[in-house]
Amino acid sequence: MSQHLDPEKEKELVELLMGLTNYADLDAIAVVSKQGVKLAYFATEDSEADPDLMAAVSAALLMTGEMAASPERLDLGELFEVTVRGAKGFAVLSQAGEFLLMGAAKDLTSMGLATTQMRKYAKEVGDLLST
């Protein structure tokens, strides 16, 4: 699939992302290619996230996660998600078919709910982009 979306599909994606940020208390969320190209992005008014940086970081996290999960390293099987937690927040990267869904938030108390919802929405994003 091309890295460019038709306007209707992009609108559907952004609406999906808006719903996820409202439901899972995420500050910013992006759909990106596995090469780190941003397809869609949504952030709350309070977010300081840079969409292009999120896209680039997602590609780096994917490579690191796949390397760690590989049979030669930790032998964890297929990589589903990567979670990074810091003192001031967290980021979750989930596989969404041939693409990635990355969310970030400052509120650490919402990490469990956000991760669970990211799994659900990643499937929806993957299904939407595969059609």
N, C-alpha and C positions, 0 to 999 in steps of 0.2 A: 504494500500500500504506500502511496505517496506520503510525504511528510506534510503536505498541505491538505487541509480539509475543506470540503465545500461548506459554504456559510451555514446551511441548515444543520449539518452534522456538528459543526463547531458550536452552534447555539445550543444544541442538545447536550453536548459535553459540558459547556459552562453551566447550564442549569443543573446538571448532575453534580458538578463540583460545588455549586452554591448550596445545594441541599446537604451535601456531606459536611461542609464547614458549619452549617447551622446545627446539624444533628450531632456531630462529633466534636464540637468545640475546637476545630482546627483554625489557625490563623491564616494559613495559605495552603493551597493545594494546586498541583500541576499534573497534567498528562504530558509525558515526554516519550520520545523514541528511546530505544536502548542505546543509541549513539549520543543522547543528550540534547536532542532538538525538541524545543517546546512546541506542543500542539495546542494546548489550552491551559489557561491559568485563571485562578480566582483567589482573591485575598480579602480579608476583612479590612475595615478602615484603619484598625489599629496595627495592622501588620507592617513590618519593616522588611519583609522578605523581597529579594530581588528575583524575579521569575527566570531570568537567564542564568543566574547563579544556581538556582534550584535545579534547573535542567542539567547543567554541567555536573553538579554534585551527584545527581541521581545516577549518571553514567558511571562515575567513579565508585559509588557505593555498590552498584550492581556488579562491577568487575571484582571488587574486593569480596563481596558476599559470595559470588560464584567460586572464586578461588578458595575461600575458606571452607565452603560446603563440598568441594570436589573430593572424589575418592582418594586423591593423593594427599589431601590435608586432613580434614575432620570427617570425611565420608558421611555427610548429613543427608545425602540424596538431593532431589530437585529443590532448588531455592525458591521459596514462596515470598519471603519478605526479609527486609533488613531494617532493624530498628537502631537508632542512635539516640542515646539519652545523655544530656548534659545537665549541668547545674541550673541552667536557665531555660530548659525546654527539651523538646525531642523532635525527631523526624522519623517517619515511617515510609519505607519504599516497598511497594507491593507490585508483583507481576500482574499485568492487565493484558493477557494475551500476548500479542507481539509488542506491547507497549508497557510503560511503567506509570504507576500512580504514586506521586510523592506528596505527603502532607507534613506540615510542621506546625508546632504550637509551643507557646510559652508556658501554658498551664500543665504542669506535670501530673496533676490529679486526673486529667482527662485521658492519659495515655492508654489505659486499658480499653476504654470505650472507643477511642479513636482507632486503635489497632484492629479491633473487631469490626468496626464499620468500614475501615479501609479494605479489609478482605472482601466484604460484601460488594462494595462499590467497585473494586478492581475487577471483579467478574462482570459487572454491568458495563463498565468501560470497555473491557475486552470484547464483550458481545457486540456493543455498539460499533466499535471500530472494525470488527470483522465482517460487517455487512456492507 
